[in-house]
C-alpha cells in the first residue's frame, strides 16, 4: 500500500498527468527518469499530454526533458513541433530580455526605482535558463515601480515604442506599436484580493542587483519571490502547474532566508496562502519543503482542503475568470485572520453585489434625482430573477 498521501494521490492521476508532473521541474532524479522511460513504453495519448502542457504553460520543460531522457520514444510528429515551439520561444524570450534591459536602463537614468518581475528575470533566477520558463511573443514584461513614479515611468515606456492599451486597479498595460507585444507597468505586486500592507514598498526595498542579459539589473531575492508568487498564484487559485513549478524551484533552493519568510507570513497573515504553495509543491510535484518553513506556516485542515480543491481542478479546463481572480468562497477560506476575511467579504463581494448596474436601470426607470433608489431596486431584481428562472 502507498505510505504517504502524495503516493496515494499519484495512483489516481492518468499517465499523461504523471508525465506532465515528472517533467515540470528543472532538474530530475534518476528515479523520475526511469519512471518516464517506463511510462513511454506504454500507451500514451500524446495529443492530450501536449494539450495539458500548453494549458499549464510547461511545454518548454516537457520538451527539454523528453529530448534529453528518451527522444527515440517520442513520435516525430510530437517531438518536432515541440522542438520548433521551443526554438521560437527561445528567440522571443532572448529578444524581450534585451528589451527589458533597455527599458530598465532608461528608467534608471530618470531616477526611477524599477524592478523587473516574473518573465525572463524570474526564468533566470529559478531555472537558470531563459528558455525553460514558458514565454511566448504574447506574454508580457512586468515592471514594478512606486506609485509616485508612474507618470515619469509611463513617459519612458512610451518613448520605447509602446502605447497605453488599458488600465486596471494596479497596472497600466501597454502594447508595442509595431508588433503588439505587451508590457505591464505595475504599482502593486498583486491585486486587491490578495494585497498586503505597504505593497510594493515592503518588497521593493529588499531588492538585489543581478547580472542579466549582459547588464546588471534590480531583481527580487528568492524569499521575496516566494511571498509575492504565492500571493499571485492564490489570486489565480493555483490553476496552472507553471505557478506551482515556480514555488517548487524556490523550495528546492538553498539560498532562501526562510526566517524572513516566516516573519513576514506571520506579520501579514498569509501563512495559509504560503501553505498552499508548500502542499501543492509536495503533491503533485514531489518537493519537500524545508522543516523551518513547515513549522512556521499554517498547514491546517483548511489549507489541506483548499489544496485538494486546487489539485482536483488541475486537469479541468479553466473557466474564463481564472486569470482575474479566484471565487469568493476560496478567497474567504484562504484567509486566516477574521479582520482580513471580513475585509474580503465586504470589499470584494458584498459591496460589488450591492452596486446598481445597467441591468437594474433596464428593470425599472427612475428619475436621475431619485437614482439612489436603485440600491433598493437591485435586491428586488435579483430576487425576481431567482424565482422566475428556477425550472
C-alpha positions in Angstrom: 0.0 0.0 0.0 1.2 3.6 -0.6 2.6 5.1 2.5 2.0 8.8 2.0 -0.8 11.0 0.9 1.2 12.1 -2.2 1.8 8.4 -3.2 -1.9 7.6 -2.7 -2.9 10.6 -4.8 -0.4 9.7 -7.5 -2.3 6.5 -8.1 -5.3 8.4 -9.4 -3.6 10.6 -12.0 -3.7 9.5 -15.6 -0.3 8.6 -17.0 -0.3 11.8 -19.1 -0.7 13.9 -16.0 2.1 12.0 -14.3 4.4 12.7 -17.2 3.4 16.4 -17.0 4.3 16.5 -13.3 7.5 14.4 -13.7 8.8 16.9 -16.3 7.6 20.1 -14.5 11.0 20.6 -12.7 14.3 22.0 -13.9 16.2 19.0 -12.5 15.0 15.4 -12.4 16.2 12.4 -10.4 17.4 9.1 -11.8 14.2 7.6 -10.3 12.0 10.0 -12.2 13.8 9.5 -15.4 13.3 5.7 -15.1 9.6 6.4 -14.5 9.4 8.5 -17.6 11.1 5.8 -19.7 8.8 3.1 -18.3 5.7 5.2 -19.0 6.7 5.8 -22.6 6.8 2.1 -23.3 3.0 2.0 -22.7 0.1 3.7 -24.3 0.3 7.5 -24.3 -2.3 9.9 -25.6 0.3 12.4 -26.9 -2.2 14.9 -28.1 -3.7 15.1 -24.6 -0.2 15.3 -23.0 0.7 18.3 -25.2 -2.6 20.0 -24.6 -2.0 19.6 -20.9 1.5 21.1 -21.2 0.2 24.0 -23.2 -2.7 24.6 -20.8 -0.3 24.7 -17.9 2.5 26.5 -19.7 5.1 23.8 -19.2 5.8 22.8 -22.8 9.4 24.0 -22.7 10.2 21.8 -19.7 8.3 18.9 -21.2 10.3 19.1 -24.4 13.6 19.7 -22.7 13.2 16.5 -20.6 11.8 14.3 -23.3 14.6 15.3 -25.7 17.2 14.6 -23.0 15.8 11.4 -21.4 14.3 9.4 -24.3 13.9 11.2 -27.6 13.6 7.9 -29.5 10.4 7.0 -27.5 8.6 10.1 -28.6 6.8 10.2 -32.0 8.5 12.5 -34.5 5.1 14.2 -35.1 5.2 15.2 -31.4 8.8 15.9 -30.8 9.5 18.0 -33.9 6.6 20.5 -33.3 7.7 20.8 -29.6 11.3 21.5 -30.8 10.0 24.2 -33.2 7.9 25.8 -30.4 10.9 25.6 -28.0 13.2 27.3 -30.5 10.6 30.0 -31.3 10.1 30.7 -27.6 13.9 30.9 -27.0 14.3 33.5 -29.7 11.4 35.5 -28.4 12.5 35.5 -24.7 16.0 36.5 -25.6 14.7 39.4 -27.6 12.4 40.5 -24.8 15.2 40.1 -22.3 17.3 42.6 -24.2 14.3 44.9 -24.5 13.7 44.7 -20.7 17.3 45.7 -20.1 17.0 48.7 -22.3 13.8 49.9 -20.6 15.2 49.4 -17.1 18.3 51.4 -18.1 16.1 54.3 -19.3 14.1 54.2 -16.0 17.3 54.2 -14.0 18.5 57.3 -15.9 15.3 59.0 -14.9 16.0 58.2 -11.2 13.1 55.7 -11.1 13.3 52.7 -8.8 12.1 49.9 -11.0 12.2 46.1 -10.6 11.6 43.5 -13.3 9.1 41.0 -12.0 8.4 37.4 -13.3 9.1 36.9 -17.0 12.7 36.5 -18.2 14.2 37.7 -15.0 12.4 35.0 -13.0 13.3 32.4 -15.6 17.0 33.1 -15.0 16.7 33.2 -11.2 14.8 29.9 -10.8 15.5 27.9 -13.9 19.0 29.1 -14.8 17.9 29.2 -18.4 15.6 31.8 -20.0 14.2 29.2 -22.4 12.8 26.8 -19.7 10.0 29.1 -18.4 7.2 29.5 -20.8 7.3 32.8 -22.6 5.6 33.5 -26.0 5.5 36.7 -28.0 2.1 37.4 -26.5 3.5 37.2 -22.9 4.0 40.5 -21.1 7.0 42.0 -19.5 6.3 43.1 -15.9 7.9 46.1 -14.3 7.1 47.3 -10.8 7.6 50.9 -9.7 6.4 53.1 -6.9 3.0 54.8 -7.5 4.5 58.3 -7.3 6.9 57.4 -10.2 4.1 56.3 -12.6 3.8 59.4 -14.8 7.5 59.5 -15.5 7.8 55.7 -16.0 4.9 55.9 -18.4 6.7 58.5 -20.5 9.8 56.3 -20.6 7.8 53.3 -21.8 6.0 55.3 -24.5 9.4 56.5 -25.6 10.4 52.9 -26.3 7.7 52.4 -28.9 4.7 51.4 -26.7 1.3 53.0 -26.4 -1.2 52.7 -23.5 -3.7 49.9 -24.1 -5.7 49.7 -20.9 -5.6 50.2 -17.1 -6.6 48.2 -14.1 -6.6 49.0 -10.4 -2.9 48.1 -10.1 -1.3 48.4 -13.5 -1.0 50.2 -16.8 -1.0 47.8 -19.8 1.0 48.9 -22.9 1.2 47.4 -26.4 4.1 47.7 -28.7 3.1 49.9 -31.6 4.6 47.7 -34.3 4.4 44.0 -33.1 1.7 44.3 -30.4 3.9 42.8 -27.6 2.7 43.6 -24.1 4.3 45.3 -21.2 2.7 45.8 -17.8 3.7 48.7 -15.6 2.6 47.9 -12.0 2.5 49.8 -8.8 1.4 46.8 -6.7 2.7 43.2 -6.9 -0.8 41.7 -6.8 -4.5 42.7 -7.0 -6.5 43.9 -4.0 -7.9 40.4 -3.4 -4.5 39.3 -2.1 -2.8 42.6 -1.4 -0.8 43.1 1.8 0.0 46.4 3.6 2.8 48.5 2.1 2.8 46.8 -1.3 5.1 47.3 -3.1 7.3 49.3 -0.6 8.0 46.5 1.8 9.3 44.3 -1.1 11.0 46.9 -3.3 13.5 47.9 -0.6 14.8 44.4 -0.4 16.0 44.2 -4.0 19.3 42.9 -5.1 21.5 43.6 -8.2 21.9 40.6 -10.5 23.7 40.1 -13.9 21.1 39.7 -16.6 21.3 39.7 -20.4 24.7 41.4 -20.5 23.8 44.1 -17.9 23.2 44.4 -14.1 19.6 45.0 -13.1 17.5 45.0 -9.9 15.6 41.8 -9.0 13.9 40.3 -6.1 15.6 37.8 -3.8 14.1 34.3 -3.7 12.5 34.8 -0.3 10.5 37.8 -1.6 9.6 35.9 -4.7 8.2 33.1 -2.6 5.9 35.6 -0.9 4.7 37.5 -3.9 4.4 34.5 -6.1 2.2 32.7 -3.6 0.0 35.8 -3.3 -0.2 35.9 -7.1 -0.9 32.2 -7.5 -3.6 32.3 -4.8 -5.4 35.0 -6.8 -5.5 32.5 -9.7 -6.5 29.6 -7.4 -3.2 27.8 -8.5 -4.8 26.8 -11.8 -1.6 26.3 -13.7 1.3 23.9 -13.0 3.6 26.8 -14.0 2.7 28.6 -10.9 3.4 25.6 -8.7 6.6 24.9 -10.5 8.0 28.4 -9.7 7.3 27.8 -6.0 8.8 24.2 -6.1 12.0 25.6 -7.5 12.3 28.1 -4.7 11.6 25.4 -2.1 14.4 23.4 -3.6 16.9 26.2 -3.3 19.5 26.6 -0.6 19.7 30.3 -1.0 16.5 31.4 0.7 16.1 33.3 4.0 13.2 31.2 5.5 13.3 33.1 8.8 12.4 36.2 6.8 9.6 34.3 5.0 8.1 33.1 8.3 8.3 36.6 9.9 6.5 38.2 7.0 3.9 35.4 6.8 3.0 36.0 10.5 3.0 39.7 10.2 0.8 39.7 7.1 -1.5 36.9 8.0 -0.6 34.9 4.9 0.7 31.6 6.4 -2.2 29.7 4.9 -1.5 31.1 1.4 2.1 30.0 1.6 1.0 26.6 3.0 -0.9 26.1 -0.3 2.3 26.6 -2.2 4.1 24.0 0.0 1.3 21.4 -0.2 0.9 21.7 -4.0 4.7 21.5 -4.5 4.7 18.3 -2.4 1.8 16.9 -4.4 1.9 16.6 -7.3 5.5 17.8 -7.9 7.1 15.8 -5.1 9.1 18.6 -3.5 9.6 18.5 0.3 9.7 22.0 2.0 12.4 22.9 4.5 11.4 21.9 8.1 11.9 25.5 9.3 9.3 26.7 6.9 6.8 24.0 7.6 7.0 24.7 11.3 6.2 28.4 10.8 3.2 28.1 8.4 -0.4 27.4 8.9 -0.6 23.9 7.4 -4.0 23.1 8.9 -7.1 21.2 7.9 -8.4 24.2 5.9 -5.1 24.5 4.0 -5.2 20.8 3.1 -8.8 21.1 2.0 -8.0 24.1 -0.3 -5.0 22.3 -1.7 -7.2 19.3 -2.5 -9.6 21.6 -4.4 -6.7 23.1 -6.4 -5.5 19.6 -7.3 -8.9 18.5 -8.4 -9.1 21.5 -10.8 -5.7 20.9 -12.4 -7.0 18.6 -15.1 -10.1 20.6 -15.8 -10.4 23.4 -18.3 -10.1 26.7 -16.5 -13.1 29.0 -16.7 -12.9 32.5 -18.2 -12.4 34.1 -14.9 -9.4 32.2 -13.6 -6.9 34.8 -14.9 -8.6 37.6 -13.0 -9.5 36.2 -9.5 -10.4 33.2 -7.6 -14.0 32.7 -6.4 -15.2 34.4 -3.2 -15.5 31.2 -1.2 -11.9 30.3 -1.9 -10.7 33.7 -1.0 -12.5 33.8 2.3 -11.3 30.4 3.4 -7.7 31.1 2.5 -7.7 34.0 4.9 -6.6 33.1 8.5 -7.4 36.3 10.3 -11.0 37.4 10.9 -10.2 41.0 10.0 -8.8 40.0 6.6 -11.8 37.7 6.0 -14.3 40.4 6.7 -12.5 42.9 4.5 -12.6 40.4 1.6 -16.2 39.7 2.2 -17.4 43.4 2.3 -15.0 44.9 -0.2 -14.7 42.1 -2.8 -18.2 40.6 -2.7 -20.9 42.5 -0.8 -20.0 46.0 -2.0 -19.9 45.0 -5.7 -23.0 42.9 -5.3 -25.0 45.9 -3.9 -23.8 48.4 -6.6 -26.6 49.1 -9.1 -25.8 48.4 -12.8 -27.3 48.8 -16.2 -29.5 45.7 -15.7 -31.1 47.4 -12.7 -31.8 50.6 -14.8 -33.4 48.5 -17.5 -35.5 46.7 -14.9 -37.2 49.9 -13.9 -36.8 53.6 -14.9 -36.2 56.1 -12.1 -35.6 59.8 -12.5 -32.0 60.9 -12.0 -32.9 62.9 -9.0 -34.1 59.7 -7.3 -31.3 57.4 -8.6 -30.3 56.4 -5.0 -33.5 54.2 -5.0 -31.7 51.8 -7.4 -29.9 50.4 -4.2 -33.4 49.2 -3.2 -34.3 48.1 -6.7 -31.2 45.8 -7.1 -32.1 43.2 -4.4 -35.7 43.1 -5.7 -34.5 42.5 -9.2 -32.0 39.8 -8.1 -34.8 38.1 -6.1 -37.2 38.3 -9.1 -34.6 36.7 -11.4 -34.0 33.9 -8.9 -37.7 32.9 -8.6 -38.5 33.4 -12.3 -35.5 31.5 -13.6 -36.0 28.4 -11.5 -37.1 25.3 -13.5 
